[in-house]
């Protein structure tokens, strides 16, 4: 069992701050951060540990939220949370509560501490190399802080030094800087960190590869958001030039390439094990992780995959299940191997599919509220397996008895870096960058498809891989067949559609889908219903598995049990077969593209308390609210 914990409890925690004064102009209050503190690298390492808890949350602790994993990636077309009766958009868990300040205050807490660190380091009696490294660490976390804020607010006031409350009042209360300006400063911080942070700096500490990985994630986000939205949302948004976008996309590529060219990381032949082992040290797919130790610090994520019903959490959607390719590399609407055309039961649809499907979901139905009392019942019928360690559960170990899991959490892994790279390369090729090439596919998607995975429960186990993709003009091909998904979004070209699909399947329930839909400006994918031949029908984002009553004797349906919807018989309120319609309601979530009342949900509201603080200080000071709020 592991002996070490990733997060070191340090005495540098500052108070929670509520105004611009507090965020950026306070002298350090703890004696450890005064002028006598900045002595050596040990001081710097201890000071920097407080940054880690902000951005490497992993699976949370005990019963806290899962850091974006599993139900933490809610309100998307992959996973819909049912608890509390609220179905929001991915950015809006707190969007419509204008008084919410935590993302703002937490972000500026980190910015302030990073600026203090950057200011103090040049005066320290340490080597120039050490100074550059630790300034790089501070700038890395400052980039992380501004990235986190700009992802939900767009432009924010950008402050890059410690301010004097008397001399710098105008800066303390300046309005928000444009999103592009913030993104360019984030890029500059990442570039400095990428060039100066050490390649190795002791166990579970940020190194150059961690910087590159997060740089690829964040710069891809900012570049695509600015491309597909412009500077904000609604009619006041302005288009960003290709030149500016290219620089941001190149930042994502540069970060990814540092990782990819290092020779330190590779794709292995395990997938489920990335999320269900108690020791990720040395795993070549994991760039950074949060460690858990039995009896010291654990998480409760596995219990929700094993013994508990998912009625309060929700589960994966039919839309997500159908997005997995068949084993020939073709979409289910194109592949001759797909067995679910006439009868899309789980027994049929799980045949001959991408092997990641088998390592992510149980291939038998577990239906909540059905009267069948299955273990870990799901309201959609699909039970996740991605975070379940079968051996621990089978042994009835203390991990499951006490609902505490010591499984380490990968906070960022090599597969995502490859996917960030290929998307950024494709996007930049469309705005004047180098031509997208087969080599870009070979070093990214085709690396992932080379995994040899086995099907859960199959005896004897047979290793499966997915066929590699080949560039074929403006399309992709597998084994000489052009990929042509009949449900492709017409606004997304075929190559980009398949790149996005690969990302969705590889990273499902890891907290990325909500950010992806936001940056791509694709909240219309989240609508609860669609009109087909004049009939309003629930979208598969709100449907679960397809079942026949006759296959499940004793199942409860209708008002007292599971609601079904049969697309072939849409007016029947209690059909003999159909998709699980677990909410059985219309008009739950409607997004109208181009309508500011909908578009505003891509961003959270600027906290009302911050706007009031500006006005209370001086009527001349303004903190601009986001459009639509």
C-alpha positions in Angstrom: 0.0 0.0 0.0 1.2 3.5 -0.7 3.0 5.5 2.0 2.7 9.0 0.6 0.0 11.5 0.0 0.0 14.0 -2.9 -1.3 16.9 -1.0 0.8 18.3 1.8 -1.1 20.2 4.4 0.6 23.6 4.7 0.2 26.6 6.8 -0.2 29.0 4.0 -4.0 29.0 3.6 -5.3 32.5 3.5 -8.7 33.7 4.4 -11.5 33.6 1.9 -11.7 37.0 0.2 -14.8 38.9 -0.9 -13.7 42.1 -2.5 -11.2 43.3 -5.1 -9.2 44.9 -2.2 -8.9 41.5 -0.5 -8.0 39.6 -3.6 -5.1 41.6 -4.8 -3.7 44.1 -2.4 -3.3 42.4 1.0 0.1 42.0 2.5 0.6 38.4 3.4 -0.9 37.9 6.9 0.8 34.6 7.9 4.3 34.9 9.4 5.5 32.3 7.0 4.9 34.6 4.0 6.6 37.8 5.3 10.0 39.0 4.3 11.8 36.5 6.5 10.1 33.5 4.9 11.6 33.5 1.5 14.9 31.8 2.3 15.4 28.7 0.1 13.7 26.1 -2.2 12.2 24.4 0.7 10.3 27.5 1.5 9.1 27.8 -2.1 8.1 24.2 -2.3 6.0 24.5 0.9 4.4 27.7 -0.3 3.5 26.2 -3.6 1.7 23.2 -2.2 -1.5 25.2 -1.5 -1.9 25.7 -5.2 -2.3 21.9 -5.7 -5.5 21.5 -3.9 -7.2 24.0 -6.2 -6.5 22.2 -9.5 -5.7 18.5 -8.8 -8.9 17.5 -6.9 -9.0 14.0 -8.5 -12.1 12.1 -7.2 -12.6 14.4 -4.2 -12.5 12.9 -0.8 -15.1 10.8 1.0 -18.5 11.8 -0.2 -17.6 15.1 -1.8 -18.3 15.6 -5.5 -16.1 13.6 -7.8 -14.0 16.5 -9.2 -15.7 16.3 -12.6 -15.6 12.5 -12.9 -18.8 10.3 -13.2 -21.8 12.5 -12.2 -19.5 15.5 -11.9 -19.6 15.7 -15.7 -23.3 16.3 -15.5 -25.9 18.3 -17.6 -24.3 17.0 -20.8 -25.5 14.6 -23.6 -23.3 11.9 -21.9 -24.7 12.1 -18.4 -27.7 13.8 -16.9 -27.9 14.4 -13.2 -31.3 13.8 -11.7 -30.8 14.9 -8.1 -32.6 18.1 -7.0 -35.0 18.1 -10.0 -32.8 20.6 -11.9 -31.5 20.1 -15.4 -29.2 22.9 -16.3 -26.5 23.6 -18.9 -22.9 22.5 -18.2 -21.8 26.0 -17.2 -24.9 26.9 -15.2 -24.9 25.0 -12.0 -24.4 28.4 -10.4 -25.0 30.6 -13.5 -28.4 31.9 -12.5 -27.3 32.6 -8.9 -25.7 36.0 -9.4 -24.5 36.3 -5.8 -22.2 33.2 -6.2 -18.6 34.4 -5.7 -16.6 31.2 -5.1 -15.1 30.7 -8.6 -14.2 34.4 -8.6 -12.7 34.5 -5.1 -10.9 31.2 -5.4 -9.3 32.3 -8.7 -8.1 35.6 -7.4 -6.8 34.0 -4.2 -4.5 31.9 -6.4 -3.6 34.9 -8.6 -2.6 36.9 -5.5 -0.4 34.2 -4.1 1.2 33.5 -7.4 2.0 37.2 -7.8 3.5 37.3 -4.3 5.7 34.4 -5.2 6.9 35.9 -8.5 7.7 39.2 -6.7 9.7 37.6 -3.9 11.8 35.1 -5.9 14.2 37.5 -7.6 15.4 38.7 -4.1 16.2 35.2 -2.8 19.7 33.8 -2.5 19.2 30.8 -4.8 20.6 29.8 -8.2 19.3 31.4 -11.4 18.1 28.0 -12.5 16.1 27.6 -9.3 14.6 31.1 -9.7 13.5 30.4 -13.2 11.9 27.1 -12.2 10.0 28.5 -9.3 8.8 31.6 -11.2 7.7 29.1 -13.8 5.7 27.2 -11.2 4.0 30.4 -10.0 3.2 31.4 -13.6 1.9 27.9 -14.3 -0.6 28.2 -11.5 -1.5 31.8 -12.4 -2.3 30.5 -15.9 -4.4 27.8 -14.4 -6.3 30.4 -12.2 -7.0 32.7 -15.1 -7.9 29.8 -17.3 -10.4 28.5 -14.8 -12.0 32.0 -14.4 -12.1 32.8 -18.1 -13.7 29.4 -19.0 -16.8 30.4 -17.0 -16.7 34.3 -17.1 -14.8 35.0 -20.4 -12.9 38.3 -19.8 -11.8 39.1 -16.2 -9.6 41.9 -14.7 -6.1 40.7 -15.5 -3.6 41.6 -12.7 0.0 40.4 -12.9 1.6 42.0 -9.9 1.0 42.7 -6.2 -0.9 46.0 -6.0 -0.7 48.7 -3.4 -4.2 49.6 -2.2 -3.3 53.3 -2.0 -1.3 53.8 -5.1 -3.1 51.3 -7.4 -6.7 51.8 -6.6 -7.6 52.3 -10.3 -6.1 49.0 -11.2 -7.8 47.2 -8.3 -11.1 48.4 -9.6 -10.5 48.2 -13.3 -13.1 46.7 -15.5 -12.7 43.3 -17.1 -10.1 42.8 -19.7 -11.2 41.3 -23.0 -11.2 37.5 -23.2 -8.6 37.6 -26.0 -6.3 39.7 -23.8 -6.6 37.3 -20.9 -6.0 34.3 -23.2 -2.9 35.9 -24.6 -1.5 36.5 -21.1 -2.4 32.9 -20.1 -0.4 31.7 -23.2 2.6 33.9 -22.1 2.6 32.4 -18.6 2.4 28.8 -20.0 5.2 29.5 -22.5 7.5 30.8 -19.7 6.6 27.8 -17.5 7.1 25.3 -20.4 10.6 26.8 -21.0 11.7 27.0 -17.4 10.0 24.4 -15.2 12.2 21.4 -14.5 11.8 18.2 -16.4 11.8 16.4 -13.1 11.3 18.0 -9.6 10.7 15.1 -7.2 7.7 12.8 -6.9 4.2 14.1 -7.6 5.4 17.7 -8.1 4.6 19.8 -11.2 7.2 19.2 -13.9 7.6 20.4 -17.5 5.4 17.5 -18.8 2.6 18.5 -16.4 2.9 22.0 -17.7 2.7 20.9 -21.3 -0.3 18.7 -20.7 -2.4 21.4 -19.0 -1.2 23.9 -21.6 -2.5 21.7 -24.4 -5.9 21.5 -22.6 -6.3 25.1 -21.7 -5.0 26.7 -24.9 -7.2 24.4 -27.0 -10.2 25.5 -24.9 -9.5 29.2 -25.3 -8.6 29.0 -29.0 -11.8 27.1 -29.9 -14.0 29.2 -27.7 -12.8 32.4 -29.3 -13.1 30.8 -32.7 -16.7 29.6 -32.3 -18.1 32.4 -30.1 -15.9 35.4 -30.6 -15.0 37.7 -27.7 -18.2 37.0 -25.8 -21.8 35.8 -26.5 -24.7 37.5 -28.1 -24.8 40.4 -30.6 -21.9 42.3 -29.0 -19.4 39.5 -29.6 -16.6 40.3 -32.0 -14.8 38.0 -34.3 -11.2 37.1 -33.4 -8.6 37.2 -36.2 -7.0 34.1 -37.6 -3.6 35.4 -36.6 -4.6 35.6 -33.0 -6.3 32.2 -33.1 -3.3 30.6 -34.7 -1.1 31.7 -31.8 -3.4 30.2 -29.3 -3.8 26.9 -31.2 0.0 26.8 -31.6 0.3 27.1 -27.9 -1.9 24.0 -27.5 0.3 22.1 -30.0 3.5 23.3 -28.4 2.4 22.0 -25.0 1.3 18.7 -26.4 4.5 18.1 -28.4 6.7 18.6 -25.3 4.9 15.7 -23.8 4.6 13.6 -27.0 8.3 14.0 -27.9 9.6 13.2 -24.4 9.5 9.5 -24.8 8.2 9.2 -21.2 4.6 8.4 -22.0 2.7 5.8 -24.1 -0.7 4.1 -24.5 -0.9 0.8 -22.8 -3.3 -2.2 -23.0 -5.5 -1.3 -20.1 -8.3 1.2 -19.9 -10.5 0.4 -16.8 -7.3 0.0 -14.7 -6.5 3.7 -15.3 -9.4 4.5 -13.0 -9.6 1.6 -10.5 -6.1 0.9 -9.2 -4.5 2.0 -5.9 -1.2 2.9 -7.5 -0.7 4.9 -10.7 2.9 5.6 -10.1 4.9 4.6 -13.2 1.8 4.1 -15.4 3.0 5.4 -18.8 -0.4 6.8 -19.6 -0.7 9.0 -16.5 1.0 12.4 -16.6 -0.3 13.5 -13.2 -2.5 12.0 -10.6 -4.0 12.5 -7.1 -2.9 9.7 -4.7 -5.3 8.1 -2.2 -4.2 5.9 0.7 -6.4 3.4 2.6 -7.0 4.6 6.1 -5.7 8.1 5.4 -7.5 9.7 2.5 -10.0 7.9 0.2 -12.8 8.6 -2.1 -16.4 7.3 -2.4 -16.5 7.0 -6.2 -16.4 3.2 -6.5 -19.4 2.7 -4.2 -21.6 4.4 -6.7 -20.5 2.0 -9.3 -21.0 -1.1 -7.1 -23.7 -1.3 -4.5 -25.7 1.9 -4.6 -28.6 2.9 -6.8 -28.1 5.8 -9.0 -31.5 7.4 -8.8 -30.2 10.6 -7.1 -27.1 10.9 -9.4 -28.3 10.0 -12.8 -26.5 7.9 -15.4 -25.2 7.7 -18.9 -27.6 8.4 -21.9 -28.6 6.4 -24.9 -27.0 9.2 -27.0 -23.6 8.5 -25.5 -23.9 4.7 -26.0 -24.8 5.1 -29.6 -21.8 7.3 -30.2 -19.4 4.4 -29.8 -18.2 3.0 -33.1 -18.6 -0.6 -34.2 -15.5 -2.8 -34.1 -14.9 -2.1 -37.9 -14.4 1.5 -37.1 -17.7 2.7 -38.6 -20.6 4.4 -36.9 -23.6 2.3 -36.0 -25.7 4.0 -38.7 -23.2 2.9 -41.4 -21.6 -0.4 -40.1 -23.0 -3.8 -41.3 -21.8 -5.2 -38.0 -24.4 -3.3 -36.0 -27.0 -5.7 -34.5 -29.4 -3.2 -33.1 -31.1 -1.8 -36.1 -34.4 -3.7 -35.7 -34.1 -4.5 -32.0 -31.7 -2.1 -30.2 -31.6 -4.1 -27.0 -28.4 -4.0 -24.9 -27.8 -7.7 -25.9 -27.8 -6.6 -29.6 -26.2 -3.2 -29.5 -23.2 -4.2 -27.3 -22.1 -6.7 -29.9 -19.1 -5.9 -32.1 -18.4 -2.4 -30.6 -15.4 -0.3 -29.7 -13.8 -2.3 -26.8 -13.7 0.8 -24.6 -17.5 0.4 -24.4 -17.0 -3.0 -22.6 -14.5 -1.5 -20.1 -16.7 1.5 -19.4 -20.2 0.0 -19.0 -21.8 -3.2 -17.8 -23.3 -5.1 -20.7 -26.5 -6.1 -18.8 -29.4 -3.9 -17.8 -29.7 -2.6 -14.3 -33.0 -0.6 -14.2 -33.9 1.6 -11.3 -37.6 1.6 -10.2 -38.3 -1.5 -12.2 -39.2 -3.9 -9.4 -36.3 -6.1 -10.4 -34.0 -4.8 -7.6 -30.7 -5.1 -9.4 -27.5 -4.1 -7.8 -26.4 -0.5 -8.6 -29.6 0.2 -10.5 -29.5 3.0 -13.0 -32.4 5.2 -14.1 -31.2 4.7 -17.7 -30.5 1.0 -17.4 -26.8 1.6 -18.1 -24.5 1.0 -15.2 -21.0 2.5 -15.4 -18.0 0.2 -14.9 -15.3 2.7 -15.6 -14.4 3.3 -12.0 -15.1 -0.1 -10.6 -12.4 -2.4 -9.3 -14.0 -5.9 -9.7 -11.5 -7.6 -7.5 -12.1 -5.3 -4.5 -15.8 -5.6 -4.9 -15.7 -9.4 -5.3 -13.6 -9.8 -2.2 -16.1 -7.8 -0.2 -13.1 -5.8 1.0 -13.1 -3.0 3.5 -13.1 -0.7 0.5 -16.6 -1.6 -0.4 -17.9 -2.3 3.2 -16.8 1.2 4.3 -17.5 2.7 0.9 -14.0 4.1 0.8 -11.8 3.6 -2.2 -8.0 4.1 -2.4 -8.1 4.2 -6.2 -5.8 6.9 -7.5 -7.3 9.6 -9.8 -5.6 10.5 -13.0 -5.9 14.3 -13.2 -4.5 14.4 -16.7 -3.3 11.6 -18.9 -1.5 11.0 -22.2 -4.6 10.1 -24.2 -6.1 13.5 -23.6 -2.8 15.2 -24.7 -2.9 13.2 -28.0 -6.6 14.3 -28.5 -5.8 17.9 -27.7 -2.9 17.8 -30.2 -4.9 16.3 -33.1 -7.8 18.7 -32.6 -5.5 21.7 -32.4 -3.6 20.5 -35.5 -6.8 20.2 -37.5 -8.2 23.5 -36.4 -5.0 25.4 -37.1 -4.7 23.8 -40.6 -8.0 25.5 -41.5 -6.8 29.0 -40.6 -3.4 29.1 -42.3 -1.4 26.6 -40.4 0.5 23.6 -41.8 -1.7 21.1 -43.8 -3.3 18.4 -41.6 -1.5 15.1 -42.5 -1.7 11.4 -41.9 1.2 11.7 -39.5 -1.1 13.8 -37.2 -3.6 10.9 -37.1 -0.9 8.3 -36.6 0.6 9.9 -33.6 -2.8 10.6 -31.9 -6.0 8.7 -32.8 -4.2 5.7 -34.2 -2.1 5.4 -31.1 -5.3 5.2 -29.0 -6.8 2.6 -31.4 -3.8 0.4 -30.9 -4.8 -0.5 -27.4 -5.5 -4.2 -27.0 -8.5 -4.4 -24.7 -10.6 -7.3 -23.5 -14.4 -7.6 -23.0 -15.5 -7.6 -19.4 -16.5 -11.1 -18.2 -15.7 -12.8 -21.5 -14.0 -16.2 -21.1 -11.7 -16.9 -22.7 -10.7 -13.2 -23.0 -9.9 -12.0 -26.5 -7.8 -8.8 -27.0 -9.4 -6.4 -29.4 -8.1 -3.3 -31.1 -9.9 -0.7 -33.3 -8.9 -0.2 -36.9 -6.7 2.7 -37.7 -8.0 5.7 -39.6 -6.6 7.0 -42.9 -6.8 10.5 -44.3 -8.9 10.4 -47.4 -9.2 13.9 -48.9 -11.8 15.7 -46.7 -12.8 12.5 -45.0 -11.4 9.7 -43.0 -11.4 6.0 -44.0 -11.1 2.7 -42.2 -10.0 -0.3 -44.2 -10.7 1.5 -47.4 -14.3 2.5 -46.4 -15.0 6.2 -46.1 -16.5 7.1 -42.7 -19.9 8.7 -43.3 -21.9 9.0 -40.1 -25.6 9.6 -41.0 -26.2 11.6 -37.8 -23.2 13.9 -38.3 -23.9 17.5 -37.4 -23.9 19.2 -40.9 -22.1 22.2 -39.4 -19.1 20.1 -38.5 -16.9 18.7 -41.3 -16.4 14.9 -41.4 -12.8 14.8 -40.1 -13.5 17.1 -37.2 -16.6 15.2 -36.3 -14.6 12.0 -36.0 -11.9 13.7 -34.0 -14.5 15.0 -31.6 -16.1 11.5 -31.4 -12.8 9.9 -30.4 -12.5 12.5 -27.7 -15.9 11.8 -26.4 -15.5 8.1 -26.1 -11.9 8.2 -24.7 -12.7 10.8 -22.0 -16.3 9.9 -21.2 -17.2 10.8 -17.5 -13.9 12.5 -16.9 -15.3 16.0 -16.7 -14.4 17.1 -20.2 -17.6 16.9 -22.2 -19.3 19.9 -20.6 -16.2 22.1 -21.4 -16.1 20.7 -25.0 -19.7 21.5 -25.7 -19.2 25.0 -24.3 -16.1 25.8 -26.3 -17.6 24.3 -29.5 -20.8 26.4 -29.1 -22.9 23.2 -29.3 -25.4 23.5 -26.5 -28.1 22.6 -29.0 -27.0 19.0 -28.6 -28.5 19.2 -25.1 -32.1 19.8 -26.0 -34.5 17.4 -24.3 -36.6 16.9 -27.4 -36.8 17.1 -31.2 -39.5 17.3 -33.8 -39.6 14.4 -36.2 -42.3 14.5 -39.0 -44.3 17.0 -37.0 -44.2 14.8 -33.8 -42.4 16.1 -30.7 -40.2 13.3 -29.3 -37.7 13.1 -26.6 -34.1 13.3 -27.7 -31.8 10.4 -27.0 -29.9 12.7 -24.7 -32.9 12.1 -22.3 -33.5 8.4 -23.1 -32.0 5.3 -21.7 -31.7 1.7 -22.9 -34.2 -0.1 -25.1 -36.2 -2.9 -23.5 -39.1 -5.2 -24.2 -41.4 -5.9 -21.3 -41.5 -9.6 -22.4 -37.8 -9.9 -21.8 -38.2 -8.9 -18.1 -41.0 -10.7 -16.4 -42.3 -8.8 -13.4 -41.0 -5.4 -14.6 -43.0 -2.4 -13.5 -43.7 0.1 -16.1 -46.0 3.1 -16.6 -47.0 5.4 -13.8 -45.8 3.0 -11.1 -42.5 2.0 -12.6 -40.3 2.6 -15.7 -41.6 4.9 -18.4 -40.9 3.7 -21.9 -41.0 5.6 -25.2 -41.3 3.8 -28.5 -40.4 6.1 -31.5 -42.5 3.8 -33.7 -45.5 4.4 -31.5 -44.9 7.9 -30.0 -48.5 8.5 -28.7 -48.6 5.3 -26.6 -48.1 6.2 -22.9 -47.3 2.5 -21.9 -45.9 0.7 -24.9 -44.7 -2.9 -24.8 -41.2 -1.9 -25.7 -39.1 1.2 -26.1 -36.4 3.4 -24.7 -36.4 4.1 -21.0 -37.7 7.7 -20.7 -36.7 8.2 -17.1 -38.2 11.8 -16.7 -41.3 11.4 -18.9 -41.5 15.2 -19.4 -41.3 17.7 -22.2 -39.6 21.1 -22.3 -37.0 20.2 -19.7 -34.0 21.8 -21.4 -34.4 23.9 -24.6 -31.6 25.8 -26.2 -32.3 28.1 -29.1 -29.1 29.0 -31.0 -28.7 32.7 -31.6 -31.2 33.6 -28.9 -29.4 35.6 -26.2 -31.7 34.1 -23.5 -30.1 30.7 -24.5 -26.6 31.9 -25.5 -26.0 33.5 -22.1 -25.8 30.1 -20.6 -22.4 29.6 -22.2 -21.1 31.9 -19.5 -21.8 32.4 -15.8 -23.0 35.7 -14.5 -20.4 38.0 -13.0 -21.1 37.8 -9.2 -23.5 40.5 -8.2 -21.5 41.1 -5.0 -18.4 42.0 -7.0 -20.4 44.5 -9.1 -21.8 46.1 -6.0 -18.3 46.3 -4.4 -17.1 48.3 -7.4 -20.0 50.7 -7.1 -19.8 51.1 -3.4 -16.1 52.0 -3.7 -16.7 54.7 -6.3 -19.6 55.3 -8.7 -17.0 55.7 -11.5 -15.9 52.1 -11.2 -17.7 49.6 -13.3 -17.5 45.8 -13.5 -19.3 44.9 -16.6 -21.9 42.0 -16.5 -22.0 39.3 -19.1 -24.5 39.6 -21.9 -28.0 38.4 -21.0 -27.5 38.7 -17.3 
